Amino acid sequence: MLYWAIKIVLTPVLRIAFRVRVEGRENIPARGPVIVASNHRSFVDSIFIPLCIRRRVTFVAKAENFDDPKSAWFFRGVGQIPIRREGGSASDGALDAATEVLQAGGVFGIYPEGTRTRDGKLHRGHTGVARLALRTGAPIVPVGLVGTDVAKPIDRKLPRFGSVVTIRFGAPLDTEHYDGGEHDHLTLRALTDELMYEISQLCGCYEYDDHYATKKAEDIPTEPAVLAS
């Protein structure tokens, strides 16, 4: 209930505050499990993506976001579930949480790059998203985000109102021809590379760097390790 209440309030506010352009929304299945996989440029990505999807979208997020009761209600309200990041057990918990969402027929959001870009490029994807798709049989819908880093830069406290934000949803990827399964590294790598190519095509304006995105020492990963492995 809180998710939909926040969405009802935020949707008109964001559409007034920013010039939001949405393309390919029909590629999101009306029902059944689906993985929404996007490039990651700004904190507000996890707000703009649910804005454009008529179904509830769930992300996993670092549990520290939920430690403060003043902010925990918001993160839960926008569909995020907390995961601790203290090693392997936490990573397994992240994958299990994502699997539960998909097995229940839900929409799960993920950023294959594993963290926000620091240099403006689109980076190599981690294979966790492919593992999740092959484990659950859920289709992957690639998403290209353009302009969210301008609307809310990492080093800026307040957003730039009036900025143009474009969200492009691509056609779901066909994963049936990937026969190796979730434990075959070559299969996972091939599916992930195909996904990142589609995201690159949807973005259109960002240079692709076939290296993993780097983090500053003080940075905290957006995705738990198993989803960014």
C-alpha positions as CSV (number, residue, x, y, z in Angstrom):
1,M,0.0,0.0,0.0
2,L,2.8,2.4,0.9
3,Y,4.5,1.7,-2.4
4,W,1.5,2.8,-4.4
5,A,0.8,5.8,-2.2
6,I,4.4,7.1,-2.7
7,K,4.2,6.4,-6.4
8,I,0.9,8.3,-6.8
9,V,2.5,11.2,-5.0
10,L,5.9,11.2,-6.7
11,T,4.8,10.5,-10.3
12,P,3.2,13.9,-11.0
13,V,5.8,15.7,-9.0
14,L,8.7,14.1,-11.0
15,R,6.9,14.7,-14.3
16,I,6.6,18.4,-13.4
17,A,10.1,18.8,-12.0
18,F,11.8,17.0,-14.9
19,R,11.1,16.4,-18.6
20,V,10.6,12.7,-18.5
21,R,10.6,10.8,-21.8
22,V,9.6,7.1,-21.9
23,E,10.1,4.7,-24.8
24,G,9.2,1.0,-25.2
25,R,7.1,0.7,-22.0
26,E,5.1,-2.0,-23.9
27,N,8.1,-4.3,-23.6
28,I,7.4,-4.8,-19.9
29,P,5.1,-7.9,-19.6
30,A,1.8,-7.1,-18.0
31,R,2.1,-10.1,-15.6
32,G,4.6,-12.8,-14.6
33,P,8.2,-12.6,-13.5
34,V,10.6,-10.1,-15.2
35,I,14.1,-8.8,-14.5
36,V,14.5,-5.1,-15.4
37,A,18.3,-4.5,-16.0
38,S,19.5,-1.0,-16.5
39,N,22.7,1.1,-16.7
40,H,23.3,3.0,-13.5
41,R,24.2,6.7,-13.5
42,S,22.5,8.2,-10.4
43,F,20.9,7.6,-7.1
44,V,17.6,8.6,-8.7
45,D,17.6,5.7,-11.2
46,S,15.7,3.6,-8.6
47,I,13.1,6.3,-8.5
48,F,12.7,6.9,-12.2
49,I,12.4,3.3,-13.3
50,P,9.4,2.4,-11.0
51,L,7.9,5.7,-12.1
52,C,7.6,4.3,-15.7
53,I,6.4,0.8,-14.9
54,R,2.8,0.1,-14.0
55,R,3.8,-2.8,-11.8
56,R,5.6,-2.9,-8.5
57,V,9.4,-3.0,-8.9
58,T,11.6,-4.4,-6.2
59,F,15.3,-3.7,-5.7
60,V,17.8,-5.0,-3.1
61,A,19.6,-2.3,-1.3
62,K,22.3,-2.0,1.4
63,A,20.7,-2.5,4.8
64,E,22.3,0.6,6.2
65,N,19.6,2.6,4.4
66,F,17.1,1.0,6.7
67,D,19.0,1.5,10.0
68,D,17.6,5.0,10.4
69,P,13.8,4.9,11.0
70,K,13.5,8.4,9.5
71,S,14.5,7.1,6.1
72,A,13.7,3.4,6.4
73,W,10.0,3.9,5.6
74,F,10.9,5.6,2.3
75,F,13.2,2.9,1.1
76,R,10.7,0.2,2.0
77,G,7.9,2.3,0.4
78,V,9.7,2.5,-2.9
79,G,10.1,-1.2,-3.1
80,Q,13.6,-1.9,-1.8
81,I,14.5,-4.8,0.5
82,P,17.5,-4.6,2.9
83,I,20.5,-6.9,2.5
84,R,23.6,-6.9,4.7
85,R,26.9,-7.1,2.9
86,E,29.2,-9.0,5.3
87,G,30.4,-11.6,2.9
88,G,29.1,-14.8,1.3
89,S,26.0,-15.4,3.4
90,A,24.8,-11.9,2.6
91,S,25.4,-12.5,-1.1
92,D,23.4,-15.7,-1.0
93,G,20.7,-13.8,0.8
94,A,20.6,-11.2,-2.0
95,L,20.2,-13.9,-4.7
96,D,17.6,-15.7,-2.6
97,A,15.6,-12.5,-2.1
98,A,15.7,-11.7,-5.8
99,T,14.6,-15.3,-6.6
100,E,11.7,-15.1,-4.2
101,V,10.5,-11.9,-5.9
102,L,10.6,-13.5,-9.3
103,Q,9.1,-16.9,-8.2
104,A,6.2,-14.9,-6.9
105,G,5.7,-13.4,-10.3
106,G,7.1,-10.0,-9.5
107,V,9.4,-7.4,-11.2
108,F,13.0,-7.3,-10.0
109,G,15.2,-4.3,-10.8
110,I,19.0,-4.7,-11.0
111,Y,22.1,-2.8,-12.3
112,P,24.5,-5.2,-14.0
113,E,27.4,-2.7,-13.7
114,G,27.2,-3.1,-9.9
115,T,27.6,0.5,-9.0
116,R,27.0,4.0,-10.4
117,T,29.4,5.1,-13.2
118,R,32.1,7.5,-12.1
119,D,33.5,8.4,-15.5
120,G,30.3,8.7,-17.5
121,K,30.9,5.5,-19.5
122,L,28.8,2.3,-19.6
123,H,30.8,-0.5,-18.1
124,R,31.1,-4.3,-18.3
125,G,28.3,-6.1,-16.6
126,H,28.6,-8.6,-13.8
127,T,27.1,-12.0,-14.3
128,G,24.7,-12.1,-11.4
129,V,21.8,-10.9,-13.5
130,A,22.4,-13.8,-16.0
131,R,22.6,-16.3,-13.1
132,L,19.3,-15.0,-11.8
133,A,17.6,-15.2,-15.1
134,L,18.7,-18.8,-15.8
135,R,17.8,-19.9,-12.3
136,T,14.3,-18.5,-12.5
137,G,13.5,-18.5,-16.2
138,A,12.5,-14.9,-15.9
139,P,13.0,-12.8,-19.1
140,I,15.4,-9.8,-18.9
141,V,14.2,-6.5,-20.2
142,P,17.2,-4.2,-20.9
143,V,16.8,-0.5,-20.0
144,G,18.8,2.5,-21.2
145,L,18.8,5.5,-18.9
146,V,19.9,8.8,-20.3
147,G,20.3,12.0,-18.3
148,T,19.7,10.9,-14.7
149,D,23.3,11.8,-13.8
150,V,22.5,15.4,-15.1
151,A,19.3,15.5,-13.2
152,K,21.0,14.4,-9.9
153,P,24.8,14.3,-10.1
154,I,26.7,12.3,-7.5
155,D,28.4,15.3,-6.0
156,R,25.4,17.6,-5.9
157,K,22.9,17.7,-3.0
158,L,20.0,19.2,-4.9
159,P,18.7,17.9,-8.3
160,R,18.8,20.0,-11.4
161,F,15.1,20.6,-12.0
162,G,13.9,20.9,-15.6
163,S,16.5,18.3,-16.8
164,V,15.6,15.9,-19.5
165,V,15.5,12.2,-18.4
166,T,15.0,9.5,-21.0
167,I,14.1,5.9,-20.1
168,R,14.1,3.3,-22.9
169,F,12.8,-0.2,-22.4
170,G,14.1,-2.8,-24.9
171,A,12.6,-6.1,-26.0
172,P,13.0,-8.9,-23.6
173,L,16.1,-11.1,-24.2
174,D,15.6,-14.6,-25.3
175,T,17.5,-16.8,-22.8
176,E,16.3,-20.2,-24.1
177,H,19.3,-20.8,-26.3
178,Y,21.7,-20.4,-23.3
179,D,22.0,-24.1,-22.4
180,G,24.9,-24.0,-19.9
181,G,22.8,-23.0,-16.9
182,E,23.5,-20.7,-14.0
183,H,26.7,-22.5,-13.0
184,D,28.5,-22.3,-16.4
185,H,30.7,-19.2,-16.5
186,L,30.9,-19.0,-20.3
187,T,27.1,-19.1,-20.6
188,L,26.7,-16.4,-17.9
189,R,29.4,-14.2,-19.6
190,A,27.8,-14.6,-23.0
191,L,24.3,-13.7,-21.8
192,T,25.6,-10.7,-19.7
193,D,27.6,-9.4,-22.7
194,E,24.5,-9.6,-24.9
195,L,22.5,-7.7,-22.3
196,M,25.1,-5.0,-22.0
197,Y,25.2,-4.6,-25.8
198,E,21.4,-4.1,-25.8
199,I,21.7,-1.5,-23.0
200,S,24.4,0.3,-24.9
201,Q,22.2,0.4,-28.0
202,L,19.3,1.8,-25.9
203,C,21.5,4.5,-24.3
204,G,23.0,5.4,-27.6
205,C,25.2,8.3,-26.4
206,Y,27.5,6.7,-23.8
207,E,30.9,5.1,-24.6
208,Y,31.2,1.5,-23.6
209,D,34.2,0.4,-21.6
210,D,34.7,-3.4,-21.4
211,H,36.1,-3.2,-17.8
212,Y,34.2,-3.3,-14.5
213,A,33.3,0.1,-13.0
214,T,35.7,1.1,-10.3
215,K,34.7,2.5,-6.9
216,K,36.4,4.9,-4.6
217,A,37.5,3.4,-1.3
218,E,34.7,5.0,0.5
219,D,32.0,3.9,-2.0
220,I,29.4,1.4,-1.0
221,P,28.3,-1.0,-3.8
222,T,24.8,-0.6,-5.0
223,E,24.3,-4.3,-5.5
224,P,25.2,-7.1,-3.1
225,A,28.2,-9.1,-4.3
226,V,26.3,-12.1,-5.7
227,L,24.3,-9.9,-8.0
228,A,27.5,-8.1,-9.1
229,S,29.8,-11.1,-9.5
